[in-house]
Structures are given as C-alpha cells and as structure tokens.
Amino acid sequence: MKMNNKFLLSLAISVFFSASGMFASSNERGIDLYRAELYGAAKLFLLGQKNQSTQDLAETQYYLGQAYSKLQQPDSAAYYYAQAIETDPAYPFGYIGEGMLALENKDAKAAETLFRKANGLAKKDPSVQTTIAEAYIAAQMDAEAEDALDKARKVNKKFPGIYLAEGDMLMKDGKVGDACARYENAIRFDASYKVAYLKLAQVYKEINTTEALKYLDQLTAIDPDYIPAYALIGDINRDAGFYLQALKAYEKFISIPGVPILQHERYAQLLYFTDQYDKSLQEIDYVLQQDPTNPIMHRLQAYNNFKLDNSTVALQQITQFLQDNPVDKHIYLDYITYGRLLLKANRTDEAISALQKAQALDPSKSEIYKELTSAYEAASNFPEAVNQYEKYFEIEKTPTVYDYLNYGRDNYMAASKYIDADYLATPLSPDQKQADDALFYNYVKKGNEAFAEVIERSPDSYHGYLWRARLNSFVDLRRQPTKSSPMEGVAKPYYEEALSVMLKNNEDGKRNNDIIEAYHYLASYYILRDDKVNSGEYFKKILNIDPNNAAAKNALDAMKIKY
C-alpha cells in the first residue's frame, strides 16, 4: 500500500524527535539506561514494555538489539534489528543496527549500503548520521565517522548528539580536555541533554570529584529519577569515605533490575561500613547467587559474621577464603580478622602467626600492633606485648590514655617475673642477676613513664596512681633481702597518692578492694619497721571497710591491739 507524503512527513518527524531525545517516548528510561552503558538494566526495561505504538515498538526493538550487541549476544541483536525493520520499515535505526553488525563482521560495504538506506529514510534527521558516526567510531573508522558527522552538521549544526559523538572520539584518542569541551557544547545546545552531563561527571570523577558532583547535581535537577547518576554519586561518596551518602545513592540505583553486579557488591560493602551487617549478608547472598566464586563477597561474608559475633561460622569462612584465594590476593584485614577469630577460639599461637602476616602485609597499620599485644598477652608473653606496644606508639599519632594504661600494665606483668617466688628461689650467677636486674628496672622505668602519662591525662582517675604504686611495690619486693626485713618503701608515696584519689571517689564503695590493697601495703610497711602504732591504724582501717578481713584481724591479734 502506497503511503501519502503527509503520513511520511509525520513519521519522519516522530522518528526524529524520538531518536534525538527531544520527545519523551515510552522507552525514555530504557534509552537512558542504554546510553549510560547499563545494558543489562536497559534490556530488562525494554523487554517489559507492553502495548506500544508502532513507532515505539520499533524503537524498543532497535534498542534491544543495541543492548544485546553490547552484551556480546550478536544473534539476539540481529533478531531485534530485523524485528525493528519488520515492525516499521520506515524506521531508519533498524538498518543502522544491522549496519553495526556488518561492521563487526568486517563487511564495510554491506554496512555502507545499510547506512545509506537509513539516511534515505530520514535525510533531515541529524540523529541518523550521528548514530552512524558512533558505529564507525566503535569500529575504529574515524575518517568515515567524520564524514557522517559532517553530514549531520549540514542538517543541524546545533544538534547535541554531534558533539557527544565528537567527544567520545576524542576520549578514545586520550584527548580529555577537548572531549570535555565537546560535551559542554552538547549541553550548550541542549541544556537538558542528560547523557552529556553524565559523560562529564564520569571524566571529572577521576580528576576533580567536586566538579563531577556539580554536573551530577545539575543532572538530577533536570531529572530526579535519572538512575544512572546515582551510581556515580554513590561511587564518588564511597571513595571519599562518605558512606551514608553513598548508601543513599546506591539504594536508588540498585532498586532497578539488571544493574551491574558490581554495584550490588559495592552496596554490600557500604552496608558493612555503616554497621548494617545483617543487611550486608543478605546482599552478599544475592551477589553469590549470580557469582558463586566472588572472592570479595566471600571475604565480606566472614567480616560480617565476625562483627555479628558468629565466630564459629566466621572462622570457617575466613579460613576457606584464605585457602581458596592466592596469597597475593590476601590483604592485611583478612589476617587481622583471622587472628581475632583464632584468639577467640583460644588458638593463641595460630592467632599470633596470622597477625604477624597482617603486619608483614601492611606494617603501617597501627591497629595490627595492638592486636598483637592482645595475642601476646593471651600467651602470657608480656615482653613481646611491650615490644609491640612500643612499635604501635611509633606509628600511632594520637594514642589514647587507655593505650598508655595498657602499655604500663604490660610492663608491670613483664616485671612480675622477677619477683615471682619461684624465680627468687632460683640460684643465679652474678652476671645473670645483673642482666635480670637491668631488664626488671627497664620495665619498671617504662611502666612508671606510662602511668605518669595516664595521671597527667586523667588526674582525677585512680588508675594511673594505683598501677604506679603496684609497679613500685615490685621494687620493694626485689630489694627486700628477706620477707621479714624492712621494706624500702619505694611504693609508699604512690600508694598514699592513690589513696587520696580513691577516697574522694568511693561513694558507691566500688574502690573498697583497691583501698584495702593500699592500706595493707602501708600496714605491712610499718609493721616491718616495727612501728605497731601506724601499722595498727592501717589494719583497723581495713576492718572499717571489711569487718571480717582475716589478715587484718590476725595482724592486730599478733600485735595485741584491740579492735
């Protein structure tokens, strides 16, 4: 049946507005996804289109062909290009699709014939020659692409697609600045040309994230539902460590079916970084259904279960992950997690080995040294715990008061070896005694310095005072010739200082045991100096707190002091 000129003109106008993006067809969202290179999502959107006009159906079939082509499924692409032509023989883009396939098959002559056919159907539509140019750019045929763009310029030199294609060609040649200028030109001629904003944001993402976000803000102002923008917004915020903002953007993006699995991976990571461990595990399950061997998700699965205190499962998962993946793919966090889990399982030696591997992978991470101190403490290897803490202080720029307190305690424990009853009963050579003295007093010195730092930072807290007193009581014991000899009293001023702080802050009685400890030291100090008066006073003070304290009663009875 012969069509009249009026109908042909109407059809050409419809094709022009639809292909150029100036008319919002029912396929607009699918085309947006395709132009943003979200081919899987575009395919699913377009396959879901129903009850379309002839023109829209042909357009759907063409873009399905495009999506399948980009997804490396040429047979399906060929089918949908043919369907587009069959549905609407006057729709030029079906022929362009077939021409693209011809170029992929190195048949430039067949492609040229098909492109000529397409151009003949819409000579006044610059989007036809622009799309042909894009096909030639993809085929590395820049001269033919330039020729097609020249034809498009003759039709309408302000058509934004021309500048987009030019920008893509320049980007391919590494001419980033020139490419951006072309994308800006596209926007200058059509301020609502969404894909140009996206291209600019993609370029600037690598060199100036502030500029990239500016373009994305403009893009979402034009179209708040432009889903491809949110993936990029999420990526930029994720890389900058703004996890909540990234999460909000990703939630919009992954709400559409068919988005790349990479974005689901990143969404799972963001859920982990924002402490949403159960939700992260759900997203990981989704990714592993599509990609069962995904190493990043298997790693994150173990991390999440560790955070949720599912220790047995987490240990199995991180062990399997380390076995299944080559050593050069392991990161320090894998071994920190492994070490922590082994420590929970009381596999201390294995935990130390794992944490040493973490340290070897990244010795700049201060947290590893602290983890190693915990492992060495669990193994009662306090000299090595002290050593790890000292390495930690070399790296960590802002150690806390608790760091100094724990470091002091490790020195205390390391020094305790040298006042242990079994050790003191062991005969030593003069050289060995001299060497041990040096080690002992070195731990005392470092412990005193640590506790002094605690006191300076927290003068109203009893911790620094009491632990310094305890540490120096070791000096008294090491210097005391026999148990019945007088104590030198090195710890005496420290216990007295600790008492003054503890007595001011003991309304609830929580410090009673520590106060009794201080009283007992002072009572012992005086009794060994044959000062029954002062000794008796301190033993009585103990009974004021604990009337049934047997040690105090026995001492007072022995001194024949009433209480």
C-alpha positions in Angstrom: 0.0 0.0 0.0 1.4 3.4 -1.0 1.7 5.9 1.8 1.0 9.6 1.1 3.5 12.4 1.6 1.7 13.8 4.7 2.0 10.5 6.5 5.7 10.1 5.6 6.4 13.6 6.9 4.6 12.8 10.1 6.5 9.6 10.5 9.9 11.2 9.9 9.1 13.9 12.5 8.2 11.2 15.0 11.4 9.3 14.3 13.5 12.5 14.6 12.1 13.6 18.0 12.2 10.0 19.4 15.8 9.2 18.4 17.1 12.7 19.3 15.7 12.6 22.8 13.6 15.7 22.2 10.4 13.8 22.5 9.8 11.5 25.5 8.8 8.2 24.2 7.6 5.3 26.4 11.2 4.0 26.1 12.9 7.0 27.6 14.0 5.3 30.8 15.3 2.3 28.8 17.2 4.5 26.4 18.7 6.5 29.3 20.0 3.2 30.8 21.4 2.1 27.5 23.1 5.5 26.9 24.6 5.2 30.4 26.1 1.8 29.4 23.8 0.0 31.8 23.0 -2.6 29.1 21.5 -5.3 31.4 19.2 -2.9 33.0 18.2 -1.4 29.7 17.4 -4.8 28.3 15.1 -5.7 31.2 13.3 -2.4 31.0 12.7 -2.7 27.2 11.6 -6.3 27.4 9.0 -5.2 29.9 7.4 -2.7 27.5 3.8 -3.5 26.5 1.0 -2.1 24.3 3.2 0.3 22.3 2.6 2.3 19.2 4.2 1.0 16.0 7.0 3.7 16.2 7.7 3.0 19.9 7.7 -0.8 19.4 10.3 -0.4 16.5 12.4 1.8 18.8 12.1 -0.8 21.6 13.3 -3.5 19.3 16.2 -1.4 18.0 17.5 -0.6 21.5 17.0 -4.2 22.5 19.3 -5.0 19.5 21.8 -2.4 20.8 21.7 -3.8 24.4 22.2 -7.4 23.2 25.0 -6.3 20.9 26.8 -4.6 23.9 26.2 -7.8 26.0 28.0 -9.8 23.3 24.9 -11.6 22.1 25.0 -10.8 18.3 22.3 -13.4 17.3 19.8 -11.8 19.7 20.9 -8.3 18.5 20.4 -9.4 14.8 16.9 -10.7 15.7 15.7 -7.5 17.2 17.2 -5.3 14.5 15.3 -7.4 12.0 12.1 -7.1 14.1 12.5 -3.3 14.2 12.6 -3.2 10.4 9.7 -5.6 10.1 7.6 -3.6 12.6 8.3 -0.3 10.9 10.1 -0.4 7.6 10.3 3.4 7.6 12.2 3.4 11.0 15.8 4.1 10.0 17.6 2.8 13.1 16.8 -0.9 12.5 19.0 -0.6 9.4 21.7 1.2 11.3 21.7 -1.7 13.8 22.2 -4.2 11.0 25.0 -2.0 9.6 26.7 -2.1 13.0 26.7 -5.9 12.9 28.1 -5.8 9.4 31.0 -3.6 10.6 31.6 -6.0 13.5 31.8 -8.8 10.8 34.3 -6.6 8.8 31.9 -6.1 6.0 32.2 -2.3 5.5 30.5 -2.4 2.1 27.3 -4.0 3.5 27.3 -1.6 6.4 27.6 1.4 4.0 24.6 0.1 2.0 22.5 -0.2 5.2 23.6 3.2 6.4 22.7 4.7 3.1 19.2 3.1 3.4 18.8 4.5 6.9 19.8 8.0 5.8 17.4 7.9 2.8 14.5 7.4 5.2 15.3 10.5 7.3 17.7 12.8 5.5 16.7 15.8 7.6 17.3 13.9 10.9 20.8 14.6 12.3 20.5 11.8 14.8 20.7 9.2 12.0 24.1 10.4 10.7 25.2 10.9 14.3 24.3 7.3 15.2 26.1 6.1 12.0 29.1 8.1 13.2 29.0 6.3 16.5 29.0 3.0 14.7 32.1 4.0 12.7 33.8 5.3 15.9 33.2 1.9 17.6 34.7 0.2 14.5 37.9 2.4 14.7 36.9 4.0 11.3 37.5 7.6 12.2 37.5 9.0 8.7 34.1 7.6 7.9 32.8 8.8 11.3 34.0 12.4 10.5 32.2 12.2 7.1 29.0 11.1 8.9 29.3 13.9 11.4 29.8 16.4 8.6 26.5 15.3 7.0 24.8 15.7 10.4 26.2 19.3 10.7 24.8 20.2 7.4 21.4 19.2 8.6 21.6 20.9 12.0 25.0 22.0 13.4 23.4 22.7 16.8 22.3 19.1 17.3 23.8 18.0 20.6 24.4 14.4 19.6 27.1 15.6 17.1 29.2 17.0 20.0 28.6 13.9 22.1 30.0 11.7 19.3 32.9 14.0 18.8 33.7 13.9 22.5 33.6 10.2 22.5 36.0 10.0 19.6 38.4 12.5 21.3 38.2 10.5 24.6 39.1 7.4 22.6 42.3 9.2 21.5 43.1 10.3 25.0 42.3 14.0 24.4 40.3 14.5 27.6 40.2 18.3 27.6 39.0 18.5 24.0 36.4 15.8 24.7 35.0 17.7 27.7 34.7 20.9 25.6 32.6 18.9 23.1 30.4 17.5 25.9 30.0 21.1 27.2 28.9 22.2 23.7 26.3 19.5 23.7 24.8 21.0 26.9 25.1 24.5 25.4 22.9 23.5 22.6 20.5 21.4 24.7 20.6 22.2 28.4 18.5 19.0 29.2 20.9 16.6 27.3 21.3 14.2 30.1 24.0 11.9 28.8 26.4 14.8 28.2 26.2 15.7 32.0 26.8 12.0 32.8 29.9 11.8 30.5 31.4 15.0 32.0 30.8 13.6 35.5 32.5 10.3 34.5 35.5 12.2 33.2 35.8 14.5 36.3 35.3 11.6 38.7 39.0 10.7 38.2 40.4 14.2 38.4 38.1 16.6 40.3 35.2 15.0 42.3 33.8 18.4 43.3 33.3 19.2 39.6 31.9 15.8 38.9 29.3 16.2 41.7 28.4 19.6 40.3 27.5 18.0 37.0 25.6 15.3 38.7 23.6 17.8 40.8 22.7 19.6 37.6 21.7 16.3 36.0 19.4 15.2 38.9 17.9 18.6 39.0 16.9 18.1 35.3 15.6 14.6 36.1 15.4 13.5 39.7 14.7 9.9 38.6 17.8 9.6 36.3 19.0 6.4 37.9 22.5 6.2 36.2 23.5 9.4 38.0 23.1 7.8 41.4 25.6 5.1 40.7 28.2 7.7 40.1 27.2 9.8 43.1 27.4 6.6 45.2 30.9 5.8 43.8 32.3 9.3 44.5 31.0 9.4 48.0 32.1 5.8 48.7 35.7 6.6 47.5 35.7 9.7 49.7 34.6 7.7 52.8 31.1 9.4 53.0 29.4 6.0 53.4 25.9 7.2 54.4 25.6 9.5 51.4 26.9 6.7 49.1 24.5 4.3 50.6 21.5 6.6 49.9 22.6 6.9 46.3 23.2 3.2 45.8 19.8 2.3 47.3 18.1 4.3 44.4 20.4 2.7 41.8 20.1 -0.9 42.7 16.3 -0.6 43.0 16.1 -1.2 39.3 16.5 -4.8 37.9 19.5 -5.7 35.8 22.1 -3.2 37.2 25.7 -4.5 37.1 26.6 -7.0 39.8 29.5 -4.7 40.7 27.0 -2.1 42.2 25.5 -4.8 44.3 28.9 -5.7 45.6 29.6 -2.1 46.5 26.2 -1.8 48.1 27.0 -4.8 50.3 30.3 -3.2 51.2 28.6 0.1 52.2 26.1 -1.8 54.4 29.1 -3.3 56.1 30.9 0.0 56.5 27.7 1.5 58.0 27.4 -1.4 60.5 24.3 -2.9 58.8 25.8 -6.4 59.0 22.6 -8.5 58.6 21.5 -6.5 55.5 25.0 -6.7 54.1 24.8 -10.5 54.4 21.5 -10.5 52.5 23.0 -8.5 49.7 26.1 -10.8 49.7 23.8 -13.8 49.3 22.2 -12.1 46.2 25.6 -11.5 44.6 26.8 -15.0 45.3 23.7 -16.4 43.6 24.9 -14.7 40.4 28.6 -15.1 41.0 29.3 -18.0 43.4 33.1 -17.7 43.5 33.2 -13.9 44.0 36.2 -13.5 46.4 35.3 -10.0 47.6 31.9 -11.2 48.8 33.3 -14.4 50.4 35.7 -12.1 52.3 33.0 -9.7 53.3 30.8 -12.6 54.4 33.4 -13.6 57.0 33.9 -10.0 58.1 30.1 -9.5 58.7 29.8 -12.7 60.7 32.7 -11.7 62.8 31.0 -8.4 63.6 27.8 -10.2 64.4 29.8 -12.5 66.8 29.0 -15.5 64.7 32.5 -16.6 65.5 32.4 -20.3 64.5 30.9 -19.5 61.1 33.2 -16.6 60.5 36.3 -18.6 61.3 35.2 -21.3 58.9 34.5 -18.7 56.2 37.8 -16.7 56.6 39.8 -20.0 56.7 38.1 -21.2 53.5 38.6 -17.8 51.9 42.4 -17.8 52.6 42.6 -21.3 51.3 40.7 -20.6 48.1 42.5 -17.4 47.1 46.1 -17.0 46.2 48.4 -15.3 48.7 48.9 -12.2 46.6 45.2 -11.5 46.8 45.1 -11.5 50.6 45.0 -8.2 52.5 46.0 -7.3 56.0 42.4 -7.1 57.2 42.0 -10.8 56.2 44.7 -11.8 58.7 43.5 -9.4 61.4 40.0 -10.9 61.2 41.6 -14.4 61.1 43.8 -13.6 64.1 41.0 -12.2 66.1 38.8 -15.2 65.5 41.6 -17.6 66.3 42.2 -15.7 69.5 38.5 -16.1 70.4 38.9 -19.8 69.8 41.9 -19.9 72.2 44.2 -20.8 69.4 46.7 -18.3 70.6 49.9 -19.4 68.7 47.9 -19.5 65.4 46.5 -16.1 66.1 49.9 -14.6 66.6 51.1 -16.2 63.3 48.1 -14.7 61.5 48.6 -11.3 62.9 52.3 -11.4 62.1 51.2 -12.0 58.4 48.9 -9.0 58.7 51.8 -6.9 60.0 54.1 -8.1 57.1 51.4 -7.1 54.5 51.0 -3.6 55.9 53.3 -2.5 58.7 51.9 1.0 58.6 48.6 0.0 60.3 48.8 0.7 64.0 45.8 -1.4 64.8 47.8 -4.6 63.9 50.3 -3.9 66.7 47.6 -3.5 69.2 46.0 -6.8 68.1 49.4 -8.5 68.5 49.7 -7.1 72.0 46.4 -8.8 72.9 47.6 -12.1 71.4 50.9 -11.9 73.3 49.1 -11.1 76.5 46.8 -14.1 76.0 50.0 -16.2 75.5 51.5 -14.6 78.7 54.4 -13.3 76.6 54.4 -9.8 78.2 57.9 -8.8 77.0 56.7 -9.2 73.4 53.5 -7.4 74.2 55.6 -4.5 75.5 57.6 -4.6 72.3 54.5 -4.5 70.1 53.1 -1.6 72.1 56.3 0.4 71.5 56.1 -0.2 67.8 52.4 1.0 68.0 53.5 4.2 69.7 56.0 4.8 66.8 53.2 4.8 64.3 50.0 6.0 66.1 49.9 9.7 66.2 47.1 10.0 68.7 47.4 7.2 71.3 44.7 7.3 74.0 45.0 7.3 77.8 43.9 3.6 77.7 46.9 2.8 75.4 49.3 4.2 78.0 47.5 2.4 80.8 47.6 -1.0 79.0 51.2 -0.4 78.0 52.0 0.3 81.6 50.2 -2.9 82.7 52.2 -5.0 80.2 55.4 -3.6 81.7 54.0 -4.4 85.1 53.3 -8.0 84.0 56.8 -8.3 82.4 58.4 -7.1 85.6 56.4 -9.5 87.7 58.6 -12.4 86.5 61.5 -11.0 88.5 59.7 -11.0 91.9 58.0 -14.4 91.5 58.7 -16.7 94.4 60.0 -19.5 92.2 62.3 -17.1 90.4 63.6 -15.6 93.6 64.3 -19.1 95.0 66.4 -20.0 91.9 70.2 -19.5 92.3 71.6 -17.1 89.8 75.1 -16.3 88.8 76.2 -12.6 89.4 76.2 -12.0 85.6 72.7 -13.4 85.3 71.4 -11.4 88.3 72.9 -8.2 86.8 71.3 -8.9 83.4 67.9 -9.6 85.1 68.2 -6.5 87.2 68.7 -4.5 84.0 65.6 -6.0 82.5 63.5 -5.6 85.6 64.4 -1.9 86.2 63.8 -1.2 82.5 60.3 -2.5 82.7 59.8 -0.5 85.9 61.1 2.7 84.3 58.9 2.3 81.2 55.9 1.4 83.3 56.4 4.4 85.5 56.6 6.7 82.5 53.4 5.2 81.1 51.4 5.6 84.4 52.7 9.1 84.8 51.2 9.9 81.3 47.9 8.4 82.5 48.0 10.6 85.6 48.8 13.7 83.5 45.9 13.0 81.1 43.4 11.8 83.7 44.4 13.4 87.1 41.0 12.6 88.7 41.1 8.9 87.8 42.7 6.5 90.3 44.0 4.1 87.6 47.4 5.7 87.0 48.1 6.3 90.7 47.2 2.7 91.8 49.1 0.9 89.0 52.2 3.0 89.5 52.0 2.1 93.2 51.6 -1.6 92.3 54.6 -1.5 89.9 56.8 0.1 92.5 55.8 -2.4 95.1 57.8 -4.9 92.9 60.9 -2.8 93.5 60.3 -3.1 97.3 60.0 -6.9 97.0 63.1 -7.2 94.8 65.2 -5.1 97.1 63.9 -6.8 100.3 66.6 -9.3 101.5 64.1 -11.5 103.3 60.3 -11.4 103.9 60.9 -10.2 107.5 63.3 -7.5 106.5 62.1 -3.8 106.4 60.7 -2.7 103.1 62.4 0.2 101.4 59.1 1.9 100.8 59.5 2.8 97.2 55.8 2.3 96.6 54.7 4.1 99.8 54.3 7.7 98.3 52.5 6.2 95.3 50.0 4.3 97.4 49.4 7.3 99.6 48.7 9.4 96.5 46.4 6.7 95.1 44.5 6.6 98.4 43.9 10.3 98.3 42.3 10.0 94.9 40.3 6.8 95.6 38.9 8.0 99.0 37.4 11.1 97.2 35.6 8.9 94.7 34.3 6.0 96.6 30.7 6.9 97.4 29.4 3.6 96.0 32.2 1.5 97.6 33.5 0.3 94.2 37.0 1.1 95.2 36.9 -0.7 98.5 39.2 -3.6 97.4 41.7 -1.2 95.9 41.7 0.9 99.1 42.2 -2.2 101.2 45.2 -3.1 99.0 46.8 0.3 99.7 46.1 0.0 103.4 47.6 -3.4 103.5 50.8 -2.3 101.8 51.1 0.6 104.3 50.4 -1.6 107.3 53.0 -4.1 106.1 55.5 -1.3 105.5 55.1 -0.1 109.1 55.0 -3.5 110.7 58.3 -4.5 109.1 59.7 -1.3 110.6 58.4 -2.3 114.0 56.0 0.6 114.0 53.0 -1.1 115.6 51.1 2.1 116.1 50.9 3.2 112.4 50.6 -0.4 111.3 47.7 -1.0 113.7 45.9 2.1 112.4 46.0 0.9 108.8 44.8 -2.6 109.8 41.9 -1.0 111.7 41.1 1.0 108.6 40.9 -2.3 106.7 38.4 -3.6 109.3 36.3 -0.4 109.0 35.7 -1.4 105.3 35.7 -5.2 105.8 35.0 -6.2 109.4 35.7 -9.9 108.6 39.1 -9.3 107.0 41.1 -12.3 108.4 44.6 -10.9 107.5 43.9 -7.6 109.4 42.4 -9.4 112.4 45.4 -11.8 112.6 47.9 -9.0 112.4 46.1 -7.0 115.1 45.8 -10.0 117.3 49.6 -10.7 116.9 50.4 -7.1 117.8 47.9 -7.4 120.8 46.0 -4.4 119.5 42.3 -4.1 120.4 39.8 -3.5 117.6 
